[in-house]
Amino acid sequence: MRRLLERPGLQMMPCCFDAHSARLIERAGFALTFMSGFAVSAARIGLPDTGLISYGEMLDQGRNICSAVGIPVIGDGDTGYGNAINVKRTVAGYARAGFACVMIEDQRAPKRCGHTRGVEVVGRAEALTRIRAAVDAREDGADILVMARTDARATDGLDEALWRARAFADAGADLLFVEAPRDEREMEQVCAASALPQMANLVEGGDTPLLAPDSLAALGYRIAAYPLTLLSSATRAMQRALENLRRGETPADLLPFAELRAVVGFDAYDAEQRRYAESSHPAERAEEEHTS
């Protein structure tokens, strides 16, 4: 993750919700991904991202995701799931699970998607305490970067969000994420607030304009996250397939079975199984033949 951030330019980052979607992102050639809390909550427990999914469920999902890919994965650590000690436990747990970076935010629990209504943030002191605790966990040996997120734009205006971003940088965060700026001018101000790498969150139908990658790079963003693109497209495809089945029709645009097997990993599994069979020691094969 550190080497990736040293590269010039913008990193486009589709977000995942399980090991399968993470592997598809890697196979498509993207250099990193993000485990979206919105998407994981929908896919794993069938509920909205309103603080209903637990730390343990997110950690388990993240462990499977990180084990499935070789690219860096950023984990949604939400509010840290409690006080400063909980934040430290969350960061350390995410590091052990294999995440390259963890995002900690300043919303009041129960948190919710930053592009929905009803968002509330904690006061400055508590927000800074969370980031300091996350940084302490990193300094105590958790091999992970810390992304500090603020949702204060929606509650207290852009100036407050920028103050918090600068304070988070001073507290030792590695990356910054100011959620839901409303226009290109605000996005420019966000990027100018700190020299730390900034992430843009591009929610289709959300509050932030969906600028082209070149425009985002020109503003100064280093990462462009697409948190719901895969979940939304997969949901729509499944709805259409179910509509076809209800009419007694074979769904259109299905992935060929041979390609699906390859994507899931059957071909790689079978090739490795053959390699081990072919490399069996001659003496062992002779013994097996003698025994039989």
URWO-V310029 format. One record per residue. RES is the residue in one letter. D_FIRST is the distance of its C-alpha to the first C-alpha in Angstrom with 1 decimal. Layout:
res=RES d_first=D_FIRST
res=RES d_first=D_FIRST
//
This chain:
res=M d_first=0.0
res=R d_first=3.8
res=R d_first=5.5
res=L d_first=5.0
res=L d_first=6.3
res=E d_first=8.7
res=R d_first=10.3
res=P d_first=13.3
res=G d_first=14.3
res=L d_first=13.5
res=Q d_first=11.2
res=M d_first=13.6
res=M d_first=12.6
res=P d_first=15.5
res=C d_first=15.5
res=C d_first=16.8
res=F d_first=19.4
res=D d_first=19.9
res=A d_first=19.0
res=H d_first=21.1
res=S d_first=19.6
res=A d_first=16.0
res=R d_first=17.3
res=L d_first=19.1
res=I d_first=16.1
res=E d_first=14.5
res=R d_first=18.0
res=A d_first=18.3
res=G d_first=15.6
res=F d_first=12.9
res=A d_first=9.3
res=L d_first=8.2
res=T d_first=10.6
res=F d_first=11.9
res=M d_first=14.7
res=S d_first=17.5
res=G d_first=20.0
res=F d_first=22.7
res=A d_first=22.3
res=V d_first=21.9
res=S d_first=25.0
res=A d_first=26.9
res=A d_first=26.1
res=R d_first=26.4
res=I d_first=29.2
res=G d_first=30.7
res=L d_first=30.6
res=P d_first=29.3
res=D d_first=26.3
res=T d_first=28.6
res=G d_first=27.5
res=L d_first=29.3
res=I d_first=26.5
res=S d_first=25.8
res=Y d_first=23.0
res=G d_first=24.1
res=E d_first=24.0
res=M d_first=20.6
res=L d_first=19.3
res=D d_first=21.2
res=Q d_first=20.0
res=G d_first=16.3
res=R d_first=17.1
res=N d_first=18.7
res=I d_first=15.9
res=C d_first=13.2
res=S d_first=15.9
res=A d_first=16.7
res=V d_first=13.6
res=G d_first=11.3
res=I d_first=8.5
res=P d_first=5.8
res=V d_first=8.4
res=I d_first=9.1
res=G d_first=12.5
res=D d_first=15.5
res=G d_first=17.0
res=D d_first=19.9
res=T d_first=22.0
res=G d_first=21.0
res=Y d_first=24.2
res=G d_first=26.6
res=N d_first=27.1
res=A d_first=24.9
res=I d_first=25.3
res=N d_first=24.2
res=V d_first=21.1
res=K d_first=20.3
res=R d_first=21.1
res=T d_first=19.0
res=V d_first=15.8
res=A d_first=16.8
res=G d_first=17.7
res=Y d_first=14.5
res=A d_first=12.7
res=R d_first=15.4
res=A d_first=15.2
res=G d_first=11.8
res=F d_first=9.7
res=A d_first=6.1
res=C d_first=7.7
res=V d_first=11.4
res=M d_first=13.6
res=I d_first=17.0
res=E d_first=19.8
res=D d_first=23.2
res=Q d_first=25.4
res=R d_first=28.5
res=A d_first=28.8
res=P d_first=29.4
res=K d_first=26.6
res=R d_first=26.6
res=C d_first=24.9
res=G d_first=24.6
res=H d_first=26.5
res=T d_first=29.5
res=R d_first=32.4
res=G d_first=33.0
res=V d_first=29.7
res=E d_first=30.4
res=V d_first=28.3
res=V d_first=29.0
res=G d_first=30.3
res=R d_first=28.4
res=A d_first=29.0
res=E d_first=27.6
res=A d_first=24.6
res=L d_first=23.7
res=T d_first=24.5
res=R d_first=22.0
res=I d_first=19.1
res=R d_first=20.7
res=A d_first=20.8
res=A d_first=17.2
res=V d_first=16.4
res=D d_first=19.1
res=A d_first=17.6
res=R d_first=14.4
res=E d_first=16.8
res=D d_first=18.9
res=G d_first=16.4
res=A d_first=14.1
res=D d_first=10.8
res=I d_first=8.9
res=L d_first=8.1
res=V d_first=11.1
res=M d_first=11.9
res=A d_first=15.6
res=R d_first=17.8
res=T d_first=21.4
res=D d_first=24.1
res=A d_first=26.7
res=R d_first=27.3
res=A d_first=29.3
res=T d_first=31.3
res=D d_first=31.8
res=G d_first=31.0
res=L d_first=28.5
res=D d_first=29.5
res=E d_first=28.7
res=A d_first=25.3
res=L d_first=24.6
res=W d_first=26.0
res=R d_first=23.8
res=A d_first=20.6
res=R d_first=21.8
res=A d_first=22.7
res=F d_first=19.4
res=A d_first=17.8
res=D d_first=20.6
res=A d_first=20.0
res=G d_first=16.6
res=A d_first=14.2
res=D d_first=10.8
res=L d_first=11.1
res=L d_first=14.4
res=F d_first=16.1
res=V d_first=19.8
res=E d_first=21.2
res=A d_first=24.1
res=P d_first=25.1
res=R d_first=28.3
res=D d_first=28.5
res=E d_first=27.1
res=R d_first=28.5
res=E d_first=26.8
res=M d_first=23.4
res=E d_first=24.1
res=Q d_first=25.0
res=V d_first=21.9
res=C d_first=19.8
res=A d_first=22.3
res=A d_first=22.2
res=S d_first=19.2
res=A d_first=17.2
res=L d_first=14.0
res=P d_first=11.8
res=Q d_first=13.8
res=M d_first=13.7
res=A d_first=16.9
res=N d_first=18.2
res=L d_first=20.6
res=V d_first=23.1
res=E d_first=26.0
res=G d_first=29.1
res=G d_first=27.3
res=D d_first=27.9
res=T d_first=25.3
res=P d_first=26.4
res=L d_first=24.7
res=L d_first=24.1
res=A d_first=23.2
res=P d_first=19.8
res=D d_first=21.5
res=S d_first=23.0
res=L d_first=19.8
res=A d_first=18.3
res=A d_first=21.6
res=L d_first=21.5
res=G d_first=18.2
res=Y d_first=15.8
res=R d_first=12.2
res=I d_first=11.6
res=A d_first=14.7
res=A d_first=14.9
res=Y d_first=17.9
res=P d_first=18.5
res=L d_first=22.0
res=T d_first=22.4
res=L d_first=22.2
res=L d_first=24.1
res=S d_first=26.7
res=S d_first=27.3
res=A d_first=27.5
res=T d_first=29.9
res=R d_first=32.0
res=A d_first=32.2
res=M d_first=33.3
res=Q d_first=35.8
res=R d_first=37.3
res=A d_first=37.5
res=L d_first=39.3
res=E d_first=41.7
res=N d_first=42.6
res=L d_first=43.2
res=R d_first=45.4
res=R d_first=47.5
res=G d_first=47.8
res=E d_first=45.7
res=T d_first=43.0
res=P d_first=39.8
res=A d_first=38.9
res=D d_first=35.7
res=L d_first=34.7
res=L d_first=32.2
res=P d_first=34.5
res=F d_first=34.7
res=A d_first=33.7
res=E d_first=30.5
res=L d_first=29.8
res=R d_first=30.4
res=A d_first=27.9
res=V d_first=25.1
res=V d_first=25.8
res=G d_first=25.7
res=F d_first=29.4
res=D d_first=29.6
res=A d_first=26.8
res=Y d_first=28.5
res=D d_first=31.9
res=A d_first=30.8
res=E d_first=29.4
res=Q d_first=32.6
res=R d_first=34.8
res=R d_first=33.0
res=Y d_first=33.8
res=A d_first=37.3
res=E d_first=38.0
res=S d_first=36.8
res=S d_first=39.1
res=H d_first=41.3
res=P d_first=44.7
res=A d_first=46.5
res=E d_first=44.8
res=R d_first=45.8
res=A d_first=49.3
res=E d_first=49.5
res=E d_first=48.4
res=E d_first=51.1
res=H d_first=53.7
res=T d_first=52.9
res=S d_first=53.2
//
